[in-house]
Amino acid sequence: RKLEKEVKDHLKKVYGTLAISMFAAAAGAAFNIYFDLYNLQFLFALISFGTLIAIPSTPASFQNENKRFLYFLAFTFSSGFSLGPLIAYYASINTSIIVNAYIVTLAVFTSFTLAALYAENTKYLHLGGTLVSASFALLFTTLFFRSTFLNGAIIWGGLLINCGFILYDTQLICEKRRMGSDDYIWHSVELFIDFVNIFRYIVRILGEKEKRNDRRRSD
């Protein structure tokens, strides 16, 4: 489906804001690791949750734009802070894991974004219910069932689900703009969450692969 001018202009603001969020998240992770602030994980988790609630709770208006953008920066910084232990752990095995994970995440995110934007219709909007149900099923499995096989299935299943959310959220953002919504900050939050979730899964996939390779080399 052809993208209208107002949709294209809106997407430029969304992805520009999303790019800023990447720097804020990276700064948060680096801040945590460099100053060894792992004992503050819970505090920053609360900040992340609080600002995630504050953004949609504050009306999207010109008067509130700066306030909501500060909430956005606080949310993305604290989300990056929470990634600190994961990044530090796998970086201690091999720093290339983190670099490669970011590159792969960027490639996956870009590919699924383009697939959603240039699809002939809005078919991916129908994925919403399925993705939510799959997410709850994955959460249930994670909480109540533990095994080596299931851990691998959960990681790959989580990655697949979040790739689906890129398709869904991207088309939903376009449809919301067509219906008059220009809340680029909240739309950036939705895509940021997708990106971070995919990054988490890919880091774990590449990290566990590196650990298996290390064990083989030591045998």
C-alpha positions as CSV (number, residue, x, y, z in Angstrom):
1,R,0.0,0.0,0.0
2,K,1.3,3.4,-1.0
3,L,2.4,5.6,2.0
4,E,0.8,9.0,2.1
5,K,2.9,12.1,2.6
6,E,1.6,12.7,6.1
7,V,2.5,9.1,7.0
8,K,6.0,9.4,5.6
9,D,6.5,12.7,7.5
10,H,5.3,11.0,10.7
11,L,7.6,8.0,10.2
12,K,10.6,10.3,9.8
13,K,9.8,11.8,13.2
14,V,9.2,8.4,14.7
15,Y,12.5,6.8,13.4
16,G,14.4,10.0,14.2
17,T,13.2,9.8,17.8
18,L,13.9,6.0,17.8
19,A,17.5,6.7,16.8
20,I,17.9,9.1,19.7
21,S,16.6,6.4,22.0
22,M,19.4,4.0,20.9
23,F,22.0,6.5,22.1
24,A,20.1,7.0,25.4
25,A,19.9,3.3,26.0
26,A,23.6,2.8,25.1
27,A,24.4,5.5,27.6
28,G,22.3,3.9,30.3
29,A,24.0,0.5,29.8
30,A,27.5,2.0,29.8
31,F,26.7,4.1,32.9
32,N,25.6,0.9,34.7
33,I,28.7,-1.1,33.6
34,Y,31.3,1.6,34.0
35,F,30.3,2.6,37.5
36,D,29.3,-1.0,38.6
37,L,25.8,0.0,39.7
38,Y,24.2,-3.4,39.5
39,N,22.7,-2.9,43.0
40,L,20.5,-0.1,41.5
41,Q,18.7,-2.4,39.1
42,F,15.5,-2.4,41.0
43,L,15.5,1.4,41.2
44,F,16.0,1.9,37.5
45,A,13.4,-0.8,36.8
46,L,10.9,1.4,38.7
47,I,12.0,4.5,36.8
48,S,11.5,2.6,33.5
49,F,8.0,1.4,34.6
50,G,7.0,4.8,35.9
51,T,8.0,6.7,32.8
52,L,6.4,4.1,30.6
53,I,3.1,4.9,32.4
54,A,3.8,8.6,32.4
55,I,4.2,9.0,28.6
56,P,0.7,7.8,27.6
57,S,-0.8,9.3,30.7
58,T,0.4,12.8,29.7
59,P,-1.8,14.2,26.8
60,A,0.1,14.5,23.5
61,S,0.1,18.2,22.9
62,F,2.5,20.9,21.9
63,Q,2.5,22.2,25.5
64,N,3.5,18.7,26.9
65,E,5.9,17.8,24.1
66,N,9.1,18.6,26.0
67,K,7.9,16.9,29.2
68,R,6.9,13.8,27.3
69,F,10.2,13.7,25.5
70,L,12.1,13.9,28.9
71,Y,10.0,11.0,30.1
72,F,10.9,9.2,26.9
73,L,14.7,9.8,27.4
74,A,14.3,8.6,31.1
75,F,12.5,5.5,29.9
76,T,15.1,4.6,27.3
77,F,18.1,5.4,29.5
78,S,16.7,3.3,32.4
79,S,15.9,0.5,29.9
80,G,19.4,0.5,28.7
81,F,20.6,0.6,32.3
82,S,18.7,-2.6,32.9
83,L,20.5,-4.2,30.0
84,G,23.9,-3.6,31.8
85,P,24.2,-7.0,33.5
86,L,23.3,-9.0,30.3
87,I,25.7,-7.0,28.2
88,A,28.5,-7.2,30.8
89,Y,28.1,-11.0,31.2
90,Y,28.3,-11.8,27.5
91,A,30.9,-9.2,26.8
92,S,33.1,-10.9,29.4
93,I,32.9,-14.1,27.2
94,N,33.6,-12.2,24.0
95,T,33.0,-8.5,23.3
96,S,32.2,-9.3,19.7
97,I,29.0,-10.9,20.9
98,I,27.5,-7.5,21.7
99,V,28.7,-5.8,18.5
100,N,27.4,-8.7,16.4
101,A,24.1,-8.8,18.3
102,Y,23.5,-5.1,17.6
103,I,24.3,-5.5,13.9
104,V,22.0,-8.5,13.6
105,T,19.3,-6.8,15.5
106,L,19.5,-3.7,13.3
107,A,19.4,-5.9,10.2
108,V,16.4,-7.9,11.5
109,F,14.5,-4.8,12.6
110,T,15.1,-3.0,9.3
111,S,14.1,-6.1,7.2
112,F,10.8,-6.6,9.1
113,T,10.1,-2.8,9.1
114,L,10.5,-2.6,5.3
115,A,8.3,-5.7,4.9
116,A,5.5,-4.0,6.9
117,L,5.8,-0.7,5.1
118,Y,5.8,-2.0,1.6
119,A,3.3,-4.8,2.1
120,E,0.4,-4.7,-0.5
121,N,-2.1,-4.4,2.3
122,T,-2.5,-4.1,6.1
123,K,-2.6,-7.9,6.6
124,Y,-0.1,-7.8,9.5
125,L,-2.6,-5.9,11.7
126,H,-4.5,-9.2,12.1
127,L,-1.5,-10.6,14.0
128,G,-2.2,-8.6,17.1
129,G,-4.4,-11.1,19.0
130,T,-2.1,-14.0,18.0
131,L,1.0,-12.2,19.1
132,V,-0.5,-11.3,22.5
133,S,-1.7,-14.9,23.1
134,A,1.7,-16.2,22.1
135,S,3.4,-13.8,24.5
136,F,1.3,-15.0,27.4
137,A,1.9,-18.6,26.5
138,L,5.7,-17.9,26.4
139,L,5.5,-16.2,29.7
140,F,3.6,-19.1,31.2
141,T,6.1,-21.6,29.9
142,T,9.0,-19.5,31.2
143,L,7.5,-19.3,34.7
144,F,6.4,-22.9,35.2
145,F,8.6,-25.1,32.9
146,R,12.3,-25.3,32.9
147,S,14.6,-27.5,30.8
148,T,17.6,-27.0,28.5
149,F,15.4,-27.8,25.4
150,L,12.6,-25.5,26.5
151,N,15.1,-22.6,27.3
152,G,16.3,-22.8,23.7
153,A,12.7,-23.0,22.4
154,I,11.7,-20.0,24.5
155,I,14.5,-17.9,23.2
156,W,13.8,-18.6,19.6
157,G,10.0,-18.4,20.2
158,G,10.5,-15.0,21.9
159,L,12.6,-13.8,18.9
160,L,9.9,-14.9,16.4
161,I,7.1,-13.2,18.4
162,N,8.9,-9.9,18.6
163,C,9.7,-10.0,14.9
164,G,6.0,-10.3,14.5
165,F,5.4,-7.3,16.7
166,I,7.6,-5.2,14.4
167,L,5.3,-6.1,11.5
168,Y,2.2,-5.4,13.6
169,D,3.4,-2.2,15.3
170,T,4.8,-0.7,12.1
171,Q,1.5,-1.1,10.3
172,L,-0.5,0.0,13.3
173,I,1.5,3.2,13.6
174,C,0.8,4.0,9.9
175,E,-2.9,3.3,10.4
176,K,-3.0,5.5,13.6
177,R,-1.5,8.4,11.6
178,R,-4.1,7.9,8.9
179,M,-6.7,8.2,11.6
180,G,-5.2,11.4,12.9
181,S,-2.8,10.4,15.6
182,D,0.6,12.2,15.5
183,D,1.9,10.9,18.8
184,Y,5.4,10.2,17.5
185,I,6.9,9.8,21.0
186,W,4.6,6.9,22.0
187,H,5.0,5.3,18.6
188,S,8.7,5.4,19.1
189,V,8.3,3.8,22.5
190,E,6.5,0.9,20.9
191,L,9.2,0.3,18.3
192,F,12.0,0.8,20.9
193,I,10.5,-2.0,23.0
194,D,10.4,-4.3,20.0
195,F,14.1,-3.5,19.2
196,V,15.3,-4.0,22.8
197,N,13.5,-7.3,23.1
198,I,15.0,-8.6,19.9
199,F,18.4,-7.5,21.0
200,R,18.0,-9.4,24.3
201,Y,17.2,-12.6,22.5
202,I,19.9,-12.3,19.9
203,V,22.5,-11.6,22.5
204,R,21.5,-14.7,24.3
205,I,21.5,-16.8,21.1
206,L,25.0,-15.6,20.0
207,G,26.3,-15.8,23.6
208,E,25.2,-19.4,24.2
209,K,26.6,-20.4,20.8
210,E,30.0,-18.9,21.8
211,K,29.9,-20.8,25.1
212,R,29.2,-24.0,23.3
213,N,32.1,-23.3,20.9
214,D,34.4,-22.6,23.9
215,R,33.5,-25.9,25.5
216,R,34.2,-27.8,22.2
217,R,37.6,-26.1,21.9
218,S,38.5,-27.0,25.5
219,D,37.6,-30.7,25.1
